[in-house]
Structure formats: structure tokens, C-alpha cells
Amino acid sequence: MTLALVRPAAEHLPSYAAALRRGWSPDNTRPVADEELARIAADPVSFLAAFDHRDPAGATITLPDGSTVPRLPGFRRWIWDGEMAGSIGLRWQAGSDDLPPHVLGHIGYAVVPWKRRLGYATRALALLLPEARAVGLGRIEITTETENRASRRVIEANGGILVERFEKPSAYGGGTSLRYQIALKP
């Protein structure tokens, strides 16, 4: 089967939950597997609906330090090769390519450990870029840790240009990271 981005749906949920039970977290900033498994058990329909929040209307998110900030419009897709291979999400600020200071980038992704080094993240990012253009973005920013060579290769393979080294906000634990930009083709 070829790699695809799929909308989270009931038919994919058992594979997603199995990946969480194996210890994978779709969030690179904090472990959320147990939290997501609890939400699935409590209300799988609401859990799935929460992956598409194009109009967050007053919703908030919790940063790694426990602080809360307004949720941006966005959505997540699951990376799928016949089973759960990872997750990739897009967030944006309506009417602008810029992001608020508490948002590290437009796109975040995580591939399950047992499917890494197969080119999945590179392909998933390539598949998501047209969707970023479709929501009105002319460019995206994406960040990675300075020592994460694999992520740097993924970004660069998709046209990412390193624009700066920066200090992450204290809500993310500080430290130096890299910020890339990818111009989206019309």
C-alpha cells in the first residue's frame, strides 16, 4: 500500500490506539498517549471530531509547562500505510502567514518508532503542503531541535530554508532550536 494522509476516522481508530499503547506519542513536546487513550475510551466520536478545529471559537490548548493559550485553527491527519504510521498537523492564524509567539511552527509531525527511516515523514510533509496552500498560506514555518538531523533532512527535502537559530519560549523548556521556512507554490 502507498503512503497517504487520512482524516482520523473510526475505521483507523483501533490502529491509532494500538500505536498509543505501544508507547508512541503524536505530540513531540509532551507525552500524551495515556491522555488520548482515556479520551478514546470516554467518547471516541468526540475524540475523532477534535482533530479538525478550523473554527476553534474560544478553545484553548495546554503547553508543555501547563499554561494555556488560545487554540489556532488547524487539523491533524494520520500517516497511513495500511496501518497507523504517524500523525501530522497543520495550524495557522487566519489571514496571516505569521504565528503567535507561543506557536513554534505551522506543522508538527511524529512517525511511530517502528516505521522511522522509511521516508514517511518526508512524504507526509510533501502531502500536507498543498493543504497548507489551500487554507491560504503562502509560506510555512517549521522548527526542529538543532541536534535532530533526521527532521532537518525531512524539512530540507521539502524545500525548507533555514532562517534562524532561536531560543524556544520557556513554556517549551527553553533551549536553542532551528526555524525553517518553506515557500508554498501557487
N, C-alpha and C positions, 0 to 999 in steps of 0.2 A: 504494500500500500504506500502511496505517496504521502508526504507530509502536508498537513493542512492546518489552518486555524479554524476552529469550530466555536460556535456560540455555546456556552455552557448549557447543557440540556439534560433531562432526566436519563436519557439513554447512555450518556457518558459519565453520569454521577458515580456509579459503582467503581469505575476505573480511577476516577479522581480521588475518591475516598480511600481506595487501596493504596494509592501513592502517598496520601497523607499518613496512613497507618504505618507505612514503611519509613516514616520519619522525614519525608520531604516537606518543605515549606515553600509556598508560592511567593512569599514575601522575603526579600533579601535583607530587610532591615530589622526584622524580629521574627522569631518562630511563632507561627500561627496554626500549625497543624491541629493541635488539640482544640483550639477555639473554633476552627472551621468544622471539625468533626462533630462538635457539640451543636453547632448551628444546623448542620445537615440532619442530625438526629432529631432536633426540635421541630424543624419546619423546612423540608427540602425544597418546596416550591418557592418560599421566600428567599432561601439561600441562593437559588439559581437566578431569581429575579434581580438580586442585588448586584449582579455582575454588569448590568447595563444601567448606568446612572447618568444619563445625558442631561437631566434637569435635577440636580441634587437638592434644590429648594430647602436650604437651611440645614442639610445634613452635615455631620462632622466626621472627621477621621481622627484616630489616635496615633500620634507619632511615637517613635521608639522610647522617648523619655516619659511617656504617659500624658503629655499635653495634648489638647485637642485643637484642631483648626478646621476651617470650613472645607468641605469636600468640593473638589472641582468636578466639572462634567468629565465623564470618562466611561470606559468599558474594558473588560478583560475578555480575552479569547483563550481557549485551551489549545495547546500544541498537541496535535493528534496524528498518530501514525498507525491507527488501528486500536491503540490504547493510549492512556494518558502519557504524554511525553514532557509536559511542562505547561507554563502559563505565561502570557504576555499581555500587558495592559497599556492603554493609552489614556492620558489625561491632558486636559488643555484648559485654558482660560478663554472664555468666549470673546471673540473679536480681537484676539491678540496672539502673537507667537510667543510673547513673554510669559513667564510664570512667576507666581509669588515667591518670595524668598524661602518659604518653608517647603517648597517642592523642588526636589533635586533634578528632575527631568520629566520630559513628556512620556517617556516609555520606560517600563521596567519589565524584566523577564527573568524566568527561572526555569531551567531544564532539570528534570529528575536526574539524580546522580547516575543511574544505571543507563542513561541514554546520552550522556555527555560525550564530547569529542566525536560526534557523528554529523556535525554541521547543522544541527537542529536550530540552535539559537540564531545562526546567520540566516537561515532560510525563513524562520519565523519573523525576524525583524524585516526582511525584504517583503514578506507578505503583508505586514502591517503598515508599511509606509504609504501605500495608496489609500488606506483608510484614514491615515492622518491628513493626507491632502484633501480627502473628501469632507472632512469636518472643517476645512477652511485654513489649515496651517500651511504656511509657506516654507517653514523650516521647523525642525525639532531639535531639542537639546536632549542629550542623554549623558549620564555620568557613570563613572566606574571608579573603583578603587585603583590607586596608582599601581599596585602590585598584581592586579587581575589581568594578566596578559591575554587570557582567553577572551574575556569580554572586550578588551581593546581590539583584538583581531576581528571579532564579530562586528563591532561598530565601524571599524575602518573598511571592512569588506563591503559595507553598505554605503560607502561614501562619506563616512564620518571624518570630520576635520577637527583636530584638537585645537580648542580655542583658549583654554586656560587651565592652570592648576588653581585650586581654590580650597579654602578651609570650609569643611562641612559645618552647618549650624550645630550648636551644642545639643539641640534636640535629637540629632543623629550621632552624638558622641564625639563630634569634632573630628579632626584629622584631615589630612590632605587627600583630595580626590581630583579626578580629571573631568573636565566638561568638554564634550564634543558637540558639534552641530552637524546636521545633515540637511542640506537644501533639498526640498521636495520638488520634483519635476512637475511642470504643469500638465 
